[in-house]
Amino acid sequence: MADSETVETKDRKSITEITAEELQAVERLLEEYKGKPGMLIQALHAVQNMVGFLPPEVLRVVARTLDIPLSEVFGVVTFYHFFSMKPRGKYIVQICLGTACYVRGGQEILNRLKKDFELEIGDVTPDGLYSLEVMRCAGACGLAPVVMIDNDVHKRVNPSQITQIVQSYQ
């Protein structure tokens, strides 16, 4: 496999193609989880932190190395919102659409970001800076509406503030 073009970011990277060397590094990382029942989610977290996302070729390596059916690995990755099968931006912008956030303006915040950044849910801006995602509940209902940018929680966000908040992460 040829070397891939990568864009380095804070602590993750967006990759257009996974190299053979990266797949070997994933296999080495997974050795720590081999033969330990119940470690799939932790292993996937570790791999995603290393690679930046979980494309199909990486999921095949996970399944083979951990001797877990590919359907089970795929099922876990697609069930949990914190796993991504696509490259992500340098900053992950997550809008909470749980009941409290939705009622207090979460959808308006999402609509504003989609319009201002010309993004759909799951997309990355052309400059690779921002990914737009939705979460079902941030667990901070008293602070609604909530927006998370990476690990930073922004509380009681007003739709008129959101573009400026996101742009402060450059």
ZAKOL-424865 format. One record per residue (C-alpha): residue in three letters; x, y, z. Coordinates in nm, 3 decimals. Last residue first. Example, Ala and Ser with C-alpha at 12.3 -4.5 7.8 and 13.67 -1.06 7.14 Angstrom:
% ZAKOL-424865
<pt residuo="ser" c1="1.367" c2="-0.106" c3="0.714"/>
<pt residuo="ala" c1="1.230" c2="-0.450" c3="0.780"/>
% end
This chain:
% ZAKOL-424865
<pt residuo="gln" c1="-0.885" c2="2.787" c3="1.535"/>
<pt residuo="tyr" c1="-1.128" c2="2.706" c3="1.813"/>
<pt residuo="ser" c1="-1.274" c2="3.057" c3="1.861"/>
<pt residuo="gln" c1="-1.464" c2="2.991" c3="1.537"/>
<pt residuo="val" c1="-1.690" c2="2.745" c3="1.719"/>
<pt residuo="ile" c1="-1.789" c2="2.996" c3="1.988"/>
<pt residuo="gln" c1="-1.841" c2="3.271" c3="1.731"/>
<pt residuo="thr" c1="-2.070" c2="3.049" c3="1.525"/>
<pt residuo="ile" c1="-2.262" c2="2.939" c3="1.834"/>
<pt residuo="gln" c1="-2.346" c2="3.275" c3="1.986"/>
<pt residuo="ser" c1="-2.664" c2="3.364" c3="1.790"/>
<pt residuo="pro" c1="-2.797" c2="3.012" c3="1.848"/>
<pt residuo="asn" c1="-2.777" c2="3.073" c3="2.226"/>
<pt residuo="val" c1="-2.574" c2="2.828" c3="2.429"/>
<pt residuo="arg" c1="-2.688" c2="2.754" c3="2.782"/>
<pt residuo="lys" c1="-2.371" c2="2.558" c3="2.850"/>
<pt residuo="his" c1="-2.054" c2="2.506" c3="2.648"/>
<pt residuo="val" c1="-1.878" c2="2.183" c3="2.747"/>
<pt residuo="asp" c1="-1.514" c2="2.147" c3="2.641"/>
<pt residuo="asn" c1="-1.397" c2="1.791" c3="2.575"/>
<pt residuo="asp" c1="-1.384" c2="1.822" c3="2.195"/>
<pt residuo="ile" c1="-1.632" c2="2.101" c3="2.133"/>
<pt residuo="met" c1="-1.942" c2="2.012" c3="2.327"/>
<pt residuo="val" c1="-2.264" c2="2.208" c3="2.286"/>
<pt residuo="val" c1="-2.531" c2="2.213" c3="2.555"/>
<pt residuo="pro" c1="-2.878" c2="2.364" c3="2.547"/>
<pt residuo="ala" c1="-2.932" c2="2.304" c3="2.827"/>
<pt residuo="leu" c1="-2.733" c2="2.345" c3="3.149"/>
<pt residuo="gly" c1="-2.983" c2="2.164" c3="3.372"/>
<pt residuo="cys" c1="-2.991" c2="1.880" c3="3.121"/>
<pt residuo="ala" c1="-2.621" c2="1.806" c3="3.154"/>
<pt residuo="gly" c1="-2.615" c2="1.436" c3="3.067"/>
<pt residuo="ala" c1="-2.484" c2="1.512" c3="2.719"/>
<pt residuo="cys" c1="-2.778" c2="1.335" c3="2.559"/>
<pt residuo="arg" c1="-2.852" c2="1.218" c3="2.203"/>
<pt residuo="met" c1="-2.535" c2="1.352" c3="2.049"/>
<pt residuo="val" c1="-2.516" c2="1.524" c3="1.713"/>
<pt residuo="glu" c1="-2.202" c2="1.572" c3="1.509"/>
<pt residuo="leu" c1="-2.034" c2="1.842" c3="1.302"/>
<pt residuo="ser" c1="-1.665" c2="1.801" c3="1.231"/>
<pt residuo="tyr" c1="-1.446" c2="2.109" c3="1.225"/>
<pt residuo="leu" c1="-1.096" c2="2.208" c3="1.116"/>
<pt residuo="gly" c1="-1.038" c2="1.995" c3="0.806"/>
<pt residuo="asp" c1="-1.017" c2="2.299" c3="0.576"/>
<pt residuo="pro" c1="-1.307" c2="2.160" c3="0.369"/>
<pt residuo="thr" c1="-1.526" c2="2.144" c3="0.682"/>
<pt residuo="val" c1="-1.597" c2="1.789" c3="0.798"/>
<pt residuo="asp" c1="-1.934" c2="1.619" c3="0.759"/>
<pt residuo="gly" c1="-2.113" c2="1.386" c3="1.000"/>
<pt residuo="ile" c1="-2.422" c2="1.606" c3="1.029"/>
<pt residuo="glu" c1="-2.438" c2="1.832" c3="0.728"/>
<pt residuo="leu" c1="-2.212" c2="2.126" c3="0.678"/>
<pt residuo="glu" c1="-2.227" c2="2.465" c3="0.504"/>
<pt residuo="phe" c1="-2.042" c2="2.628" c3="0.796"/>
<pt residuo="asp" c1="-2.296" c2="2.904" c3="0.863"/>
<pt residuo="lys" c1="-2.601" c2="2.703" c3="0.751"/>
<pt residuo="lys" c1="-2.523" c2="2.374" c3="0.926"/>
<pt residuo="leu" c1="-2.407" c2="2.566" c3="1.231"/>
<pt residuo="arg" c1="-2.731" c2="2.766" c3="1.248"/>
<pt residuo="asn" c1="-2.946" c2="2.456" c3="1.198"/>
<pt residuo="leu" c1="-2.764" c2="2.278" c3="1.482"/>
<pt residuo="ile" c1="-2.812" c2="2.572" c3="1.717"/>
<pt residuo="glu" c1="-3.180" c2="2.591" c3="1.619"/>
<pt residuo="gln" c1="-3.213" c2="2.217" c3="1.690"/>
<pt residuo="gly" c1="-3.059" c2="2.259" c3="2.035"/>
<pt residuo="gly" c1="-3.296" c2="2.541" c3="2.129"/>
<pt residuo="arg" c1="-3.433" c2="2.481" c3="2.480"/>
<pt residuo="val" c1="-3.670" c2="2.199" c3="2.383"/>
<pt residuo="tyr" c1="-3.390" c2="2.014" c3="2.202"/>
<pt residuo="cys" c1="-3.147" c2="2.058" c3="2.489"/>
<pt residuo="ala" c1="-3.399" c2="1.927" c3="2.743"/>
<pt residuo="thr" c1="-3.506" c2="1.632" c3="2.523"/>
<pt residuo="gly" c1="-3.162" c2="1.525" c3="2.409"/>
<pt residuo="leu" c1="-3.041" c2="1.699" c3="2.096"/>
<pt residuo="cys" c1="-2.691" c2="1.780" c3="2.218"/>
<pt residuo="ile" c1="-2.477" c2="1.944" c3="1.951"/>
<pt residuo="gln" c1="-2.130" c2="1.800" c3="1.906"/>
<pt residuo="val" c1="-1.846" c2="1.996" c3="1.748"/>
<pt residuo="ile" c1="-1.535" c2="1.779" c3="1.705"/>
<pt residuo="tyr" c1="-1.229" c2="1.996" c3="1.645"/>
<pt residuo="lys" c1="-0.942" c2="1.880" c3="1.422"/>
<pt residuo="gly" c1="-1.198" c2="1.740" c3="1.184"/>
<pt residuo="arg" c1="-1.296" c2="1.377" c3="1.161"/>
<pt residuo="pro" c1="-1.207" c2="1.102" c3="0.918"/>
<pt residuo="lys" c1="-1.496" c2="0.857" c3="0.867"/>
<pt residuo="met" c1="-1.581" c2="0.537" c3="1.054"/>
<pt residuo="ser" c1="-1.638" c2="0.729" c3="1.375"/>
<pt residuo="phe" c1="-1.681" c2="0.596" c3="1.727"/>
<pt residuo="phe" c1="-1.820" c2="0.829" c3="1.994"/>
<pt residuo="his" c1="-2.177" c2="0.772" c3="1.879"/>
<pt residuo="tyr" c1="-2.188" c2="0.409" c3="1.992"/>
<pt residuo="phe" c1="-2.401" c2="0.168" c3="1.786"/>
<pt residuo="thr" c1="-2.206" c2="0.182" c3="1.458"/>
<pt residuo="val" c1="-1.876" c2="0.086" c3="1.616"/>
<pt residuo="val" c1="-2.032" c2="-0.185" c3="1.834"/>
<pt residuo="gly" c1="-2.217" c2="-0.344" c3="1.542"/>
<pt residuo="phe" c1="-1.909" c2="-0.332" c3="1.319"/>
<pt residuo="val" c1="-1.705" c2="-0.520" c3="1.579"/>
<pt residuo="glu" c1="-1.986" c2="-0.775" c3="1.623"/>
<pt residuo="ser" c1="-2.029" c2="-0.820" c3="1.247"/>
<pt residuo="leu" c1="-1.652" c2="-0.864" c3="1.209"/>
<pt residuo="pro" c1="-1.672" c2="-1.168" c3="1.436"/>
<pt residuo="ile" c1="-1.417" c2="-1.148" c3="1.719"/>
<pt residuo="asp" c1="-1.077" c2="-1.318" c3="1.706"/>
<pt residuo="leu" c1="-0.904" c2="-1.014" c3="1.861"/>
<pt residuo="thr" c1="-0.655" c2="-0.987" c3="1.576"/>
<pt residuo="arg" c1="-0.904" c2="-1.078" c3="1.302"/>
<pt residuo="ala" c1="-1.184" c2="-0.852" c3="1.425"/>
<pt residuo="val" c1="-0.951" c2="-0.558" c3="1.492"/>
<pt residuo="val" c1="-0.776" c2="-0.602" c3="1.157"/>
<pt residuo="arg" c1="-1.114" c2="-0.611" c3="0.977"/>
<pt residuo="leu" c1="-1.221" c2="-0.296" c3="1.165"/>
<pt residuo="val" c1="-0.903" c2="-0.125" c3="1.044"/>
<pt residuo="glu" c1="-0.983" c2="-0.210" c3="0.681"/>
<pt residuo="pro" c1="-1.340" c2="-0.083" c3="0.732"/>
<pt residuo="pro" c1="-1.236" c2="0.264" c3="0.854"/>
<pt residuo="leu" c1="-1.220" c2="0.340" c3="1.227"/>
<pt residuo="phe" c1="-1.115" c2="0.701" c3="1.292"/>
<pt residuo="gly" c1="-0.816" c2="0.899" c3="1.415"/>
<pt residuo="val" c1="-0.560" c2="0.621" c3="1.376"/>
<pt residuo="met" c1="-0.413" c2="0.608" c3="1.727"/>
<pt residuo="asn" c1="-0.709" c2="0.741" c3="1.926"/>
<pt residuo="gln" c1="-0.941" c2="0.527" c3="1.714"/>
<pt residuo="val" c1="-0.729" c2="0.220" c3="1.792"/>
<pt residuo="ala" c1="-0.731" c2="0.288" c3="2.166"/>
<pt residuo="his" c1="-1.105" c2="0.351" c3="2.169"/>
<pt residuo="leu" c1="-1.163" c2="0.031" c3="1.967"/>
<pt residuo="ala" c1="-0.958" c2="-0.168" c3="2.217"/>
<pt residuo="gln" c1="-1.153" c2="-0.024" c3="2.509"/>
<pt residuo="ile" c1="-1.482" c2="-0.110" c3="2.337"/>
<pt residuo="leu" c1="-1.364" c2="-0.463" c3="2.255"/>
<pt residuo="met" c1="-1.228" c2="-0.544" c3="2.601"/>
<pt residuo="gly" c1="-1.512" c2="-0.762" c3="2.728"/>
<pt residuo="pro" c1="-1.314" c2="-1.087" c3="2.717"/>
<pt residuo="lys" c1="-0.935" c2="-1.059" c3="2.728"/>
<pt residuo="gly" c1="-0.773" c2="-1.295" c3="2.476"/>
<pt residuo="lys" c1="-0.602" c2="-1.015" c3="2.285"/>
<pt residuo="tyr" c1="-0.633" c2="-0.670" c3="2.438"/>
<pt residuo="glu" c1="-0.259" c2="-0.587" c3="2.472"/>
<pt residuo="glu" c1="-0.194" c2="-0.745" c3="2.130"/>
<pt residuo="leu" c1="-0.429" c2="-0.481" c3="1.987"/>
<pt residuo="leu" c1="-0.158" c2="-0.215" c3="1.984"/>
<pt residuo="arg" c1="0.072" c2="-0.437" c3="1.778"/>
<pt residuo="glu" c1="-0.208" c2="-0.506" c3="1.527"/>
<pt residuo="val" c1="-0.285" c2="-0.133" c3="1.503"/>
<pt residuo="ala" c1="0.085" c2="-0.061" c3="1.438"/>
<pt residuo="gln" c1="0.077" c2="-0.322" c3="1.159"/>
<pt residuo="leu" c1="-0.226" c2="-0.146" c3="1.007"/>
<pt residuo="glu" c1="-0.039" c2="0.185" c3="1.028"/>
<pt residuo="glu" c1="0.262" c2="0.035" c3="0.850"/>
<pt residuo="ala" c1="0.040" c2="-0.105" c3="0.576"/>
<pt residuo="thr" c1="-0.090" c2="0.247" c3="0.518"/>
<pt residuo="ile" c1="-0.446" c2="0.366" c3="0.580"/>
<pt residuo="glu" c1="-0.581" c2="0.604" c3="0.315"/>
<pt residuo="thr" c1="-0.735" c2="0.952" c3="0.324"/>
<pt residuo="ile" c1="-0.636" c2="1.013" c3="0.680"/>
<pt residuo="ser" c1="-0.753" c2="1.280" c3="0.922"/>
<pt residuo="lys" c1="-0.538" c2="1.294" c3="1.230"/>
<pt residuo="arg" c1="-0.578" c2="1.293" c3="1.603"/>
<pt residuo="asp" c1="-0.408" c2="1.470" c3="1.887"/>
<pt residuo="lys" c1="-0.415" c2="1.834" c3="1.778"/>
<pt residuo="thr" c1="-0.420" c2="1.779" c3="1.404"/>
<pt residuo="glu" c1="-0.188" c2="1.634" c3="1.145"/>
<pt residuo="val" c1="-0.322" c2="1.611" c3="0.789"/>
<pt residuo="thr" c1="-0.219" c2="1.292" c3="0.620"/>
<pt residuo="glu" c1="-0.149" c2="1.186" c3="0.263"/>
<pt residuo="ser" c1="-0.102" c2="0.814" c3="0.252"/>
<pt residuo="asp" c1="0.206" c2="0.611" c3="0.173"/>
<pt residuo="ala" c1="0.137" c2="0.345" c3="-0.086"/>
<pt residuo="met" c1="0.000" c2="0.000" c3="0.000"/>
% end
